[in-house]
Amino acid sequence: MSETREPEAFAQLRAYVSAGGTRAETTVTEIPSPSRMAPFSIALAADVSGVAHGVDSDLGTGRFIALYDPAEPEGWHGPFRIVSFAQAPLEPEIGVDEFVADVTWSWLVDALEAHGARYGHASGTATKIISRGYGELAAQGDGAQLELRASWTPQVVDVDGDELVAHVEAWEEIVAMLAGLPPSSDGVTLLGPRRLAK
């Protein structure tokens, strides 16, 4: 029976965090990871700073969890599974767009492809939330939020290699784009003007 140990791929993700990620507009940190989902896991958080870029952008945030179980649980289709989350506020005019959820999912697919992150068995939801304040919150007016929850199986050839880094890069891209920032790589298309001029 082979030794069960944390894959070196997780050390590669920690090195990515230590190097500051790939986008100056986001701050990526390691956070406590869930202990019951898999024998080994690593969790990252990304937050859009709102100060390191020249675009008038609302803040965005996200979470990325890489799970590793050499027993390959049913439904994973491999020893790794990635679970991700990203959200950002929207202008209400964008929130009511019937295609905004479809475009958000396409951003994920495009970002994974643009970063060379091979994957399979993707699933998820893109949710737009429209809100209106009443009573003492009436002054807040209308608001909207876009949220992406997704999971997929990275096609990893070497569990000790650096292939997971491309998946984190794609996720970091999505967090930034939901906050209204342009894509950093070719092959990812921005959804028109995401914010109204202030």
Residue, then its C-alpha position, 0 to 999 in steps of 0.5 A: m500500500s502506497e504512502t498517503r501524503e500531501p501532494e507536492a502540488f499544494a506546495q506549488l500553490r503556496a509558492y504561488v501565494s508567496a509570490g503574490g499571484t499573477r494580478a497586482e489588483t488582487t491579494v491572494t492568501e492561504i486560509p484555513s481549509p475544510s478538514r472533512m472534505a478530503p484527506f488533504s486540502i488547501a484553501l485560498a482567498a482572493d480579494v480585489s484591492g480597489v487601489a492597485h489599479g486604474v479602473d473604477s471598480d467595485l470590490g470582488t472576493g473569492r475562495f478556492i479549495a483544492l482537494y486531494d484524495p488518492a482514493e478518487p471519490e465517486g464523482w471526482h473522476g480523479p484524485f483532485r477536485i477544485v471547489s471555487f467561489a467568486q462574487a462582486p457587486l454589480e450596477p443594477e442595470i447590469g444585474v437585470d441583464e438576462f445573459v449576465a449569468d451565461v456570460t459569467w460561466s463563459w468567463l470561467v471556461d475561457a479563463l481556464e482555457a486561456h491559462g492552459a488549465r486542463y479540466g473535466h466534469a465541471s459543474g456550478t451555478a452563476t447567480k445574480i441577486i437583485s435587491r432593494g432597500y426598504g424602511e431605514l435601508a431605503a436610502q441604499g436604493d437598488g443593488a445587485q450582486l453576481e456570484l459564481r460557484a463552480s467545481w471541476t476536476p483538474q486533469v493532473v498528470d503529476v500529483d507533485g507537479d505545478e499543474l494546479v497553479a494554472h487553475v488558481e491563475a484562472w480563478e484569480e482572473i475570474v475574481a478580478m473580472l467579476a469586480g469589473l477589471p479587464p482580463s489579463s490574458d487573451g481569449v477572455t472577453l469582457l462583458g461590455p461596460r460593467r460599471l456606470a461612470k461615477 
